[in-house]
C-alpha cells in the first residue's frame, strides 16, 4: 500500500496545525458557527443532530493493522467505543468533542491518515473495488490510478470550490464491485485489442433526489492520459455546472441539461489542449506508484481447509460459502468480514472488534485490510489452509456472520438517530429486517438479494440501487418508508422503481417479506436471483401483492 513521502507528512501536519488554530478560535467565540462551517467541512467535521461528526478518509478503502488499531484507540479514547464504516469506504466517529478533534487528527497523522476532502464541494475520497489487487477476475489493480488521482486532487487549487461535491470510482474487472456508474466519474480499467491498459470513462452518474446512471464518454482512454482527461472533465463542469441551485449542481444535471454529445465535444476540446502537457503520465511514474501496490510474496499453502474439524461446526460452512471469494492464487482466498450481525447496526464496529481485525490481518492477511462500499471489511490475501483459524478468530470477536451478499447484508445510513438531514430512522428498520430474515436456511433459500436503506433523499444508503430500496420520508410529521424495486449498482446498473405509497415503520418489514415471498413463488428456479426475476416479471406482481386493495379494484 502507498506510504507517505516527506511532502505528504508536511502537508498533513500543516493542515492539522491550521485546523487546530481554527478550532481554538471557534471555542473562544472569536468566530461564529457560520464562519467556522466551511473551515470544519474542509477537515471532515460535520455538525450532526446531536454532536459533531468526524469523517476519516480511507483512500480506495485500503489500510493496514497499525491504522486500524489507531481507529480503535480513537473510538475508545475520544468517542463512545465504536466507529461507523461508510459507503464511501471511510469511517465516521459520531460523538467526538470539538475540542478533541485536533488531537484526533494529530494521532491519525502518526499512522498516515487524515480527514481532508471527506466533505465539502471538492473531489472526495476516491474509491475502488475492495478486492483490488487480489481478485481472480481482475485485469489489473486499479488502486495505483486511484492513488494518482488522490495525489493530483488533494487541495487542487482549480477544483477546491466546485459547484458541488465530486466523486470518482475505479474498478479493474468486468464485474463492477465499485458502483462506477453512479459516480460523477467512473473509470473501468481494461485492455484494448493491442493489450494496452486504459479506461472506459463514464460521467454523470449519481443518486440523491435526481438519480441518474452515468454515460460513457470514452470507450478507451490510454492510461497516460488519465489526469489530462479528468482535468478536462472537471474544467468543463467547474465552468458550466450550476451554482444557482445546489439541488441541480452535480455534473449529472449538466450532462442531462446540456446533452451528452455537446458536453463530450467540450471535454474533448479541453482534452486536446491538455493531453501533451505535464499532465501526461510517464510510464515511470505509473510504475513507481504501482510498486507500492505489489501483491505480497505469498508462500505456497497447499493444505485443503475442508479437511478440518470445523467442517461440522455451526456457521462455518455458511461463512466459507458466502464470505470467501476466488483469489488470483488458487491456494488463497479473499475474506469478507461482515459488519452486519443479525439484528445489529450495519457498518458499525467496536474498538475491540477493530483491534481483533488488526490482529487477524497481521497474522493471516499480510497486514492488509480493505473497507468495502457495502460497509464491510475485507482481508484480501488469506491462505485457504488458514481459513479455519481466521474463522475462529472472527468468531471470538463476534464477526463470524456468514451473510455477504444475502438479504441481511444490508446497507444503511445513520438516519435520524444521528443525521440532521434525515427524515426517518434507518437503523431500527435495518435491525428489524435482519432479525426477521436472520435464519440461515431462510437466507440460503432467498439467495442473493440486496436491501439498501436511506433516511432521506440524499441517498447515503444507496437505496436507489438496492434490489429492494427503502427511503425514509416525512409526511404530516410521521415517518414513512417508500419502497423501490429493481435497482442495481453493478455492471448492469439500474435505478429502482417506486412501487407505490409508503409504509409505516411498523409495517415495512412485513412489506419486505411480502416482496420476498412473491419472488420465491414466481421465480423460475432456485438459481434465479431476485434481480433477474424482477427484470423478467416487472413490477406489477409485486405491486399486486403489496397493495391488494388496488389490485381488486382494477
Buried (B, 14 or more C-beta within 10 A) or exposed (E): BBEBEEEBEEBBBEBBEBBBEBBEBBEEEEBEEEEBBEBBBBBBBBBBBEBBBBBBBBBBBBBBBBBBBBBBBBBBBBBBEBBBBBBBBBBBBBBBEBEBBBBBBBBBBEBBBBBBBBBBBBBBBBBBBBBBBBBBEBBBBBBBBBBBBBBBBBEBEEBBEBBBBBBBBBBBBEEBBBBBBBBBBBBBBBEEEEEEBBBBBBBBBBBBEBBBBBBBBBEBBBBBBBBBBBBBBBBBBBEBBBEEEEEBBBBBBBBBEBEBEEBBEBBBEBBEEBBEEEBBBEEEEBEEBBEEBEBEEBEEBEEEBEEBEBEEBEBBBBBBEBBBBBBBBEBBBBBBBBBBBBBBBBBBBBBBBBBBBBBBBBBBBBBBBBBBBBBBBBBBBBBBBBBBBBBBBBBEBBBBBBBBBBBBBBBBBBBBBBBEBBBBBBBBBBBBBBBBBBEBEBBBEBBBBBBBBBBBBBBBBBBBBBBBBBBBBEEEEEBBBBBBBBBBBBBEBBBBBEBBEBBEBEEBBEBBEBBBEBBBEBBEEEEBBBBBBBEEBEBEBBBBBBBEEEEEEE
